[in-house]
């Protein structure tokens, strides 16, 4: 006999999804802002070390923040509640930041 307050399997996923949506959304938005910053920085020339350093830092922060979303999404309980569509934007941001960091121009 089940407990009277027990929920059927998956009935409380809505609450868990709502709670997990906060860090997913905040981390993804922060990563998107840093990625946008990295993409919009334009060095004045080969001598502009500060701009290149800014690109590197913005790309690194993007990859760390988006990587946290991806790692969080890899947890089985989180993956069941949230699904891959919540992780996909972070994965795209990692790719964009990696390409920007690699090209550096």
N, CA, C and O atoms as a GROMACS GRO file, in nm:
protein
  420
    1UNK      N    1   0.085  -0.117   0.000
    1UNK     CA    2   0.000   0.000   0.000
    1UNK      C    3   0.089   0.123   0.000
    1UNK      O    4   0.186   0.131   0.076
    2UNK      N    5   0.056   0.216  -0.085
    2UNK     CA    6   0.137   0.337  -0.096
    2UNK      C    7   0.095   0.440   0.008
    2UNK      O    8  -0.016   0.436   0.061
    3UNK      N    9   0.184   0.528   0.033
    3UNK     CA   10   0.159   0.637   0.127
    3UNK      C   11   0.054   0.729   0.067
    3UNK      O   12   0.059   0.754  -0.054
    4UNK      N   13  -0.040   0.781   0.146
    4UNK     CA   14  -0.147   0.864   0.090
    4UNK      C   15  -0.098   0.992   0.025
    4UNK      O   16  -0.166   1.046  -0.063
    5UNK      N   17   0.017   1.043   0.065
    5UNK     CA   18   0.067   1.167   0.005
    5UNK      C   19   0.167   1.141  -0.106
    5UNK      O   20   0.221   1.235  -0.165
    6UNK      N   21   0.191   1.014  -0.136
    6UNK     CA   22   0.288   0.982  -0.241
    6UNK      C   23   0.231   1.019  -0.378
    6UNK      O   24   0.113   0.998  -0.405
    7UNK      N   25   0.317   1.072  -0.461
    7UNK     CA   26   0.277   1.111  -0.596
    7UNK      C   27   0.310   0.998  -0.692
    7UNK      O   28   0.408   0.926  -0.672
    8UNK      N   29   0.230   0.981  -0.794
    8UNK     CA   30   0.268   0.884  -0.896
    8UNK      C   31   0.399   0.926  -0.961
    8UNK      O   32   0.437   1.043  -0.957
    9UNK      N   33   0.466   0.830  -1.020
    9UNK     CA   34   0.597   0.858  -1.081
    9UNK      C   35   0.586   0.974  -1.180
    9UNK      O   36   0.508   0.969  -1.276
   10UNK      N   37   0.663   1.077  -1.156
   10UNK     CA   38   0.668   1.191  -1.247
   10UNK      C   39   0.566   1.299  -1.220
   10UNK      O   40   0.566   1.401  -1.290
   11UNK      N   41   0.481   1.281  -1.122
   11UNK     CA   42   0.378   1.382  -1.098
   11UNK      C   43   0.435   1.512  -1.044
   11UNK      O   44   0.377   1.619  -1.064
   12UNK      N   45   0.548   1.505  -0.976
   12UNK     CA   46   0.605   1.627  -0.920
   12UNK      C   47   0.717   1.683  -1.006
   12UNK      O   48   0.794   1.768  -0.959
   13UNK      N   49   0.728   1.638  -1.129
   13UNK     CA   50   0.831   1.690  -1.218
   13UNK      C   51   0.809   1.837  -1.251
   13UNK      O   52   0.905   1.909  -1.278
   14UNK      N   53   0.688   1.882  -1.250
   14UNK     CA   54   0.659   2.022  -1.279
   14UNK      C   55   0.725   2.114  -1.178
   14UNK      O   56   0.780   2.218  -1.214
   15UNK      N   57   0.719   2.076  -1.051
   15UNK     CA   58   0.782   2.156  -0.946
   15UNK      C   59   0.934   2.151  -0.960
   15UNK      O   60   1.001   2.254  -0.949
   16UNK      N   61   0.987   2.032  -0.984
   16UNK     CA   62   1.131   2.019  -1.003
   16UNK      C   63   1.178   2.096  -1.125
   16UNK      O   64   1.283   2.160  -1.123
   17UNK      N   65   1.100   2.091  -1.232
   17UNK     CA   66   1.134   2.166  -1.354
   17UNK      C   67   1.136   2.316  -1.327
   17UNK      O   68   1.224   2.387  -1.376
   18UNK      N   69   1.041   2.362  -1.249
   18UNK     CA   70   1.036   2.505  -1.216
   18UNK      C   71   1.157   2.546  -1.133
   18UNK      O   72   1.215   2.652  -1.156
   19UNK      N   73   1.195   2.464  -1.037
   19UNK     CA   74   1.310   2.494  -0.953
   19UNK      C   75   1.439   2.490  -1.036
   19UNK      O   76   1.525   2.577  -1.020
   20UNK      N   77   1.454   2.391  -1.121
   20UNK     CA   78   1.576   2.377  -1.201
   20UNK      C   79   1.583   2.478  -1.315
   20UNK      O   80   1.691   2.507  -1.366
   21UNK      N   81   1.470   2.531  -1.356
   21UNK     CA   82   1.470   2.630  -1.464
   21UNK      C   83   1.543   2.757  -1.425
   21UNK      O   84   1.598   2.826  -1.511
   22UNK      N   85   1.545   2.788  -1.296
   22UNK     CA   86   1.612   2.911  -1.251
   22UNK      C   87   1.763   2.905  -1.278
   22UNK      O   88   1.815   2.994  -1.346
   23UNK      N   89   1.836   2.804  -1.226
   23UNK     CA   90   1.980   2.804  -1.256
   23UNK      C   91   2.009   2.780  -1.404
   23UNK      O   92   2.104   2.838  -1.458
   24UNK      N   93   1.930   2.696  -1.471
   24UNK     CA   94   1.951   2.674  -1.614
   24UNK      C   95   1.939   2.806  -1.690
   24UNK      O   96   2.024   2.838  -1.773
   25UNK      N   97   1.835   2.881  -1.661
   25UNK     CA   98   1.811   3.006  -1.732
   25UNK      C   99   1.916   3.111  -1.698
   25UNK      O  100   1.969   3.176  -1.788
   26UNK      N  101   1.946   3.128  -1.571
   26UNK     CA  102   2.043   3.230  -1.531
   26UNK      C  103   2.183   3.200  -1.586
   26UNK      O  104   2.249   3.289  -1.639
   27UNK      N  105   2.227   3.076  -1.575
   27UNK     CA  106   2.359   3.040  -1.626
   27UNK      C  107   2.365   3.054  -1.777
   27UNK      O  108   2.466   3.101  -1.831
   28UNK      N  109   2.260   3.015  -1.846
   28UNK     CA  110   2.259   3.025  -1.992
   28UNK      C  111   2.256   3.172  -2.036
   28UNK      O  112   2.324   3.208  -2.132
   29UNK      N  113   2.179   3.255  -1.968
   29UNK     CA  114   2.176   3.397  -2.004
   29UNK      C  115   2.311   3.465  -1.977
   29UNK      O  116   2.356   3.547  -2.058
   30UNK      N  117   2.373   3.432  -1.866
   30UNK     CA  118   2.506   3.488  -1.839
   30UNK      C  119   2.608   3.442  -1.942
   30UNK      O  120   2.689   3.521  -1.989
   31UNK      N  121   2.602   3.314  -1.976
   31UNK     CA  122   2.693   3.262  -2.079
   31UNK      C  123   2.667   3.330  -2.213
   31UNK      O  124   2.762   3.360  -2.286
   32UNK      N  125   2.541   3.354  -2.245
   32UNK     CA  126   2.507   3.420  -2.371
   32UNK      C  127   2.560   3.564  -2.373
   32UNK      O  128   2.608   3.611  -2.476
   33UNK      N  129   2.552   3.633  -2.260
   33UNK     CA  130   2.604   3.769  -2.254
   33UNK      C  131   2.755   3.772  -2.275
   33UNK      O  132   2.805   3.855  -2.351
   34UNK      N  133   2.826   3.682  -2.209
   34UNK     CA  134   2.971   3.679  -2.227
   34UNK      C  135   3.009   3.635  -2.368
   34UNK      O  136   3.107   3.684  -2.424
   35UNK      N  137   2.931   3.545  -2.425
   35UNK     CA  138   2.957   3.502  -2.563
   35UNK      C  139   2.934   3.619  -2.659
   35UNK      O  140   3.013   3.640  -2.751
   36UNK      N  141   2.828   3.693  -2.638
   36UNK     CA  142   2.800   3.810  -2.721
   36UNK      C  143   2.914   3.910  -2.709
   36UNK      O  144   2.957   3.970  -2.808
   37UNK      N  145   2.963   3.929  -2.586
   37UNK     CA  146   3.075   4.019  -2.564
   37UNK      C  147   3.198   3.972  -2.641
   37UNK      O  148   3.266   4.053  -2.704
   38UNK      N  149   3.226   3.844  -2.635
   38UNK     CA  150   3.343   3.790  -2.706
   38UNK      C  151   3.331   3.807  -2.856
   38UNK      O  152   3.430   3.834  -2.925
   39UNK      N  153   3.210   3.791  -2.908
   39UNK     CA  154   3.190   3.802  -3.053
   39UNK      C  155   3.196   3.947  -3.099
   39UNK      O  156   3.240   3.973  -3.212
   40UNK      N  157   3.155   4.040  -3.016
   40UNK     CA  158   3.150   4.180  -3.059
   40UNK      C  159   3.280   4.257  -3.036
   40UNK      O  160   3.296   4.366  -3.091
   41UNK      N  161   3.371   4.203  -2.958
   41UNK     CA  162   3.500   4.272  -2.937
   41UNK      C  163   3.580   4.265  -3.067
   41UNK      O  164   3.600   4.157  -3.123
   42UNK      N  165   3.624   4.379  -3.114
   42UNK     CA  166   3.704   4.387  -3.237
   42UNK      C  167   3.838   4.451  -3.204
   42UNK      O  168   3.844   4.570  -3.171
   43UNK      N  169   3.946   4.376  -3.213
   43UNK     CA  170   4.079   4.435  -3.190
   43UNK      C  171   4.110   4.540  -3.295
   43UNK      O  172   4.071   4.527  -3.412
   44UNK      N  173   4.181   4.644  -3.254
   44UNK     CA  174   4.220   4.751  -3.347
   44UNK      C  175   4.332   4.708  -3.439
   44UNK      O  176   4.351   4.766  -3.546
   45UNK      N  177   4.407   4.609  -3.398
   45UNK     CA  178   4.519   4.560  -3.478
   45UNK      C  179   4.588   4.447  -3.404
   45UNK      O  180   4.545   4.406  -3.297
   46UNK      N  181   4.695   4.398  -3.464
   46UNK     CA  182   4.769   4.290  -3.402
   46UNK      C  183   4.834   4.327  -3.271
   46UNK      O  184   4.867   4.240  -3.190
   47UNK      N  185   4.851   4.455  -3.249
   47UNK     CA  186   4.913   4.505  -3.127
   47UNK      C  187   4.815   4.520  -3.012
   47UNK      O  188   4.858   4.546  -2.899
   48UNK      N  189   4.685   4.505  -3.036
   48UNK     CA  190   4.581   4.530  -2.935
   48UNK      C  191   4.566   4.410  -2.841
   48UNK      O  192   4.469   4.335  -2.848
   49UNK      N  193   4.665   4.393  -2.754
   49UNK     CA  194   4.667   4.277  -2.664
   49UNK      C  195   4.549   4.278  -2.566
   49UNK      O  196   4.501   4.172  -2.526
   50UNK      N  197   4.503   4.398  -2.527
   50UNK     CA  198   4.391   4.405  -2.433
   50UNK      C  199   4.263   4.348  -2.495
   50UNK      O  200   4.188   4.278  -2.427
   51UNK      N  201   4.239   4.377  -2.620
   51UNK     CA  202   4.119   4.323  -2.686
   51UNK      C  203   4.128   4.172  -2.700
   51UNK      O  204   4.030   4.102  -2.676
   52UNK      N  205   4.245   4.122  -2.737
   52UNK     CA  206   4.262   3.977  -2.748
   52UNK      C  207   4.244   3.910  -2.611
   52UNK      O  208   4.186   3.802  -2.602
   53UNK      N  209   4.295   3.973  -2.507
   53UNK     CA  210   4.278   3.919  -2.372
   53UNK      C  211   4.131   3.921  -2.332
   53UNK      O  212   4.083   3.827  -2.268
   54UNK      N  213   4.059   4.027  -2.368
   54UNK     CA  214   3.916   4.034  -2.340
   54UNK      C  215   3.838   3.925  -2.411
   54UNK      O  216   3.745   3.867  -2.354
   55UNK      N  217   3.875   3.896  -2.534
   55UNK     CA  218   3.811   3.787  -2.609
   55UNK      C  219   3.835   3.654  -2.538
   55UNK      O  220   3.743   3.574  -2.521
   56UNK      N  221   3.959   3.631  -2.497
   56UNK     CA  222   3.993   3.505  -2.430
   56UNK      C  223   3.916   3.489  -2.299
   56UNK      O  224   3.861   3.382  -2.271
   57UNK      N  225   3.911   3.595  -2.220
   57UNK     CA  226   3.842   3.588  -2.092
   57UNK      C  227   3.692   3.568  -2.112
   57UNK      O  228   3.631   3.486  -2.043
   58UNK      N  229   3.633   3.641  -2.205
   58UNK     CA  230   3.490   3.627  -2.230
   58UNK      C  231   3.458   3.486  -2.280
   58UNK      O  232   3.356   3.428  -2.242
   59UNK      N  233   3.542   3.431  -2.365
   59UNK     CA  234   3.520   3.294  -2.414
   59UNK      C  235   3.535   3.194  -2.301
   59UNK      O  236   3.457   3.099  -2.292
   60UNK      N  237   3.634   3.212  -2.216
   60UNK     CA  238   3.655   3.121  -2.104
   60UNK      C  239   3.536   3.124  -2.009
   60UNK      O  240   3.487   3.019  -1.967
   61UNK      N  241   3.489   3.242  -1.975
   61UNK     CA  242   3.374   3.254  -1.885
   61UNK      C  243   3.250   3.192  -1.950
   61UNK      O  244   3.171   3.125  -1.882
   62UNK      N  245   3.232   3.214  -2.080
   62UNK     CA  246   3.120   3.152  -2.151
   62UNK      C  247   3.126   3.001  -2.139
   62UNK      O  248   3.026   2.936  -2.109
   63UNK      N  249   3.244   2.944  -2.163
   63UNK     CA  250   3.257   2.798  -2.160
   63UNK      C  251   3.239   2.743  -2.019
   63UNK      O  252   3.186   2.633  -2.002
   64UNK      N  253   3.282   2.816  -1.918
   64UNK     CA  254   3.264   2.769  -1.780
   64UNK      C  255   3.116   2.772  -1.742
   64UNK      O  256   3.065   2.674  -1.688
   65UNK      N  257   3.048   2.882  -1.770
   65UNK     CA  258   2.906   2.892  -1.735
   65UNK      C  259   2.820   2.793  -1.813
   65UNK      O  260   2.735   2.725  -1.756
   66UNK      N  261   2.843   2.786  -1.943
   66UNK     CA  262   2.766   2.692  -2.026
   66UNK      C  263   2.803   2.548  -1.992
   66UNK      O  264   2.719   2.459  -1.997
   67UNK      N  265   2.930   2.526  -1.958
   67UNK     CA  266   2.971   2.392  -1.917
   67UNK      C  267   2.902   2.348  -1.789
   67UNK      O  268   2.871   2.230  -1.772
   68UNK      N  269   2.879   2.442  -1.699
   68UNK     CA  270   2.805   2.410  -1.575
   68UNK      C  271   2.662   2.366  -1.609
   68UNK      O  272   2.610   2.273  -1.547
   69UNK      N  273   2.600   2.432  -1.705
   69UNK     CA  274   2.465   2.392  -1.747
   69UNK      C  275   2.468   2.252  -1.807
   69UNK      O  276   2.382   2.169  -1.777
   70UNK      N  277   2.568   2.225  -1.890
   70UNK     CA  278   2.579   2.094  -1.953
   70UNK      C  279   2.602   1.986  -1.847
   70UNK      O  280   2.538   1.881  -1.851
   71UNK      N  281   2.692   2.012  -1.755
   71UNK     CA  282   2.718   1.913  -1.649
   71UNK      C  283   2.596   1.891  -1.562
   71UNK      O  284   2.567   1.777  -1.523
   72UNK      N  285   2.523   1.996  -1.531
   72UNK     CA  286   2.400   1.982  -1.454
   72UNK      C  287   2.298   1.900  -1.533
   72UNK      O  288   2.227   1.818  -1.475
   73UNK      N  289   2.292   1.923  -1.662
   73UNK     CA  290   2.198   1.848  -1.746
   73UNK      C  291   2.234   1.702  -1.764
   73UNK      O  292   2.150   1.622  -1.805
   74UNK      N  293   2.358   1.666  -1.736
   74UNK     CA  294   2.400   1.526  -1.747
   74UNK      C  295   2.356   1.440  -1.630
   74UNK      O  296   2.355   1.318  -1.639
   75UNK      N  297   2.319   1.503  -1.520
   75UNK     CA  298   2.271   1.426  -1.405
   75UNK      C  299   2.140   1.357  -1.443
   75UNK      O  300   2.050   1.421  -1.496
   76UNK      N  301   2.128   1.227  -1.415
   76UNK     CA  302   2.009   1.152  -1.459
   76UNK      C  303   1.877   1.210  -1.408
   76UNK      O  304   1.781   1.218  -1.485
   77UNK      N  305   1.871   1.250  -1.282
   77UNK     CA  306   1.744   1.302  -1.230
   77UNK      C  307   1.708   1.435  -1.295
   77UNK      O  308   1.591   1.464  -1.319
   78UNK      N  309   1.809   1.516  -1.323
   78UNK     CA  310   1.785   1.644  -1.388
   78UNK      C  311   1.745   1.622  -1.534
   78UNK      O  312   1.654   1.687  -1.585
   79UNK      N  313   1.812   1.530  -1.600
   79UNK     CA  314   1.784   1.501  -1.741
   79UNK      C  315   1.641   1.452  -1.760
   79UNK      O  316   1.576   1.486  -1.859
   80UNK      N  317   1.591   1.371  -1.663
   80UNK     CA  318   1.452   1.323  -1.673
   80UNK      C  319   1.354   1.438  -1.659
   80UNK      O  320   1.250   1.439  -1.725
   81UNK      N  321   1.384   1.534  -1.573
   81UNK     CA  322   1.292   1.644  -1.548
   81UNK      C  323   1.300   1.752  -1.655
   81UNK      O  324   1.198   1.807  -1.696
   82UNK      N  325   1.422   1.784  -1.700
   82UNK     CA  326   1.440   1.898  -1.789
   82UNK      C  327   1.448   1.860  -1.937
   82UNK      O  328   1.388   1.928  -2.021
   83UNK      N  329   1.518   1.757  -1.968
   83UNK     CA  330   1.532   1.719  -2.109
   83UNK      C  331   1.646   1.794  -2.177
   83UNK      O  332   1.698   1.892  -2.125
   84UNK      N  333   1.682   1.745  -2.295
   84UNK     CA  334   1.794   1.803  -2.369
   84UNK      C  335   1.768   1.941  -2.427
   84UNK      O  336   1.864   2.015  -2.446
   85UNK      N  337   1.645   1.980  -2.457
   85UNK     CA  338   1.625   2.116  -2.509
   85UNK      C  339   1.672   2.226  -2.414
   85UNK      O  340   1.701   2.337  -2.459
   86UNK      N  341   1.680   2.199  -2.286
   86UNK     CA  342   1.730   2.298  -2.192
   86UNK      C  343   1.882   2.308  -2.197
   86UNK      O  344   1.938   2.411  -2.160
   87UNK      N  345   1.948   2.203  -2.243
   87UNK     CA  346   2.094   2.200  -2.247
   87UNK      C  347   2.146   2.247  -2.383
   87UNK      O  348   2.258   2.296  -2.392
   88UNK      N  349   2.067   2.233  -2.486
   88UNK     CA  350   2.110   2.264  -2.623
   88UNK      C  351   2.163   2.407  -2.639
   88UNK      O  352   2.267   2.424  -2.702
   89UNK      N  353   2.098   2.511  -2.587
   89UNK     CA  354   2.153   2.646  -2.604
   89UNK      C  355   2.292   2.660  -2.541
   89UNK      O  356   2.378   2.728  -2.597
   90UNK      N  357   2.315   2.597  -2.427
   90UNK     CA  358   2.446   2.604  -2.363
   90UNK      C  359   2.551   2.534  -2.450
   90UNK      O  360   2.664   2.582  -2.460
   91UNK      N  361   2.514   2.423  -2.510
   91UNK     CA  362   2.609   2.352  -2.597
   91UNK      C  363   2.645   2.438  -2.718
   91UNK      O  364   2.760   2.440  -2.761
   92UNK      N  365   2.548   2.507  -2.773
   92UNK     CA  366   2.574   2.597  -2.887
   92UNK      C  367   2.668   2.710  -2.844
   92UNK      O  368   2.759   2.746  -2.918
   93UNK      N  369   2.645   2.765  -2.726
   93UNK     CA  370   2.731   2.873  -2.676
   93UNK      C  371   2.875   2.825  -2.656
   93UNK      O  372   2.969   2.900  -2.682
   94UNK      N  373   2.893   2.703  -2.610
   94UNK     CA  374   3.028   2.648  -2.594
   94UNK      C  375   3.098   2.640  -2.729
   94UNK      O  376   3.215   2.676  -2.742
   95UNK      N  377   3.026   2.594  -2.830
   95UNK     CA  378   3.085   2.582  -2.964
   95UNK      C  379   3.120   2.720  -3.019
   95UNK      O  380   3.229   2.738  -3.074
   96UNK      N  381   3.031   2.816  -3.006
   96UNK     CA  382   3.056   2.951  -3.057
   96UNK      C  383   3.176   3.012  -2.985
   96UNK      O  384   3.262   3.073  -3.049
   97UNK      N  385   3.183   2.998  -2.852
   97UNK     CA  386   3.295   3.053  -2.777
   97UNK      C  387   3.427   2.986  -2.815
   97UNK      O  388   3.530   3.052  -2.826
   98UNK      N  389   3.423   2.854  -2.836
   98UNK     CA  390   3.545   2.783  -2.874
   98UNK      C  391   3.595   2.828  -3.012
   98UNK      O  392   3.715   2.846  -3.033
   99UNK      N  393   3.502   2.846  -3.105
   99UNK     CA  394   3.540   2.892  -3.239
   99UNK      C  395   3.594   3.034  -3.231
   99UNK      O  396   3.695   3.066  -3.295
  100UNK      N  397   3.529   3.119  -3.155
  100UNK     CA  398   3.577   3.258  -3.142
  100UNK      C  399   3.714   3.263  -3.078
  100UNK      O  400   3.800   3.340  -3.121
  101UNK      N  401   3.736   3.181  -2.976
  101UNK     CA  402   3.865   3.179  -2.909
  101UNK      C  403   3.973   3.126  -3.004
  101UNK      O  404   4.085   3.175  -3.005
  102UNK      N  405   3.937   3.025  -3.082
  102UNK     CA  406   4.035   2.966  -3.175
  102UNK      C  407   4.072   3.063  -3.286
  102UNK      O  408   4.188   3.070  -3.326
  103UNK      N  409   3.973   3.137  -3.337
  103UNK     CA  410   4.003   3.229  -3.446
  103UNK      C  411   4.068   3.357  -3.392
  103UNK      O  412   4.164   3.406  -3.451
  104UNK      N  413   4.014   3.411  -3.281
  104UNK     CA  414   4.075   3.526  -3.217
  104UNK      C  415   4.074   3.654  -3.297
  104UNK      O  416   4.129   3.754  -3.252
  105UNK      N  417   4.014   3.655  -3.415
  105UNK     CA  418   4.015   3.777  -3.497
  105UNK      C  419   3.879   3.840  -3.506
  105UNK      O  420   3.863   3.943  -3.571
   0.00000   0.00000   0.00000
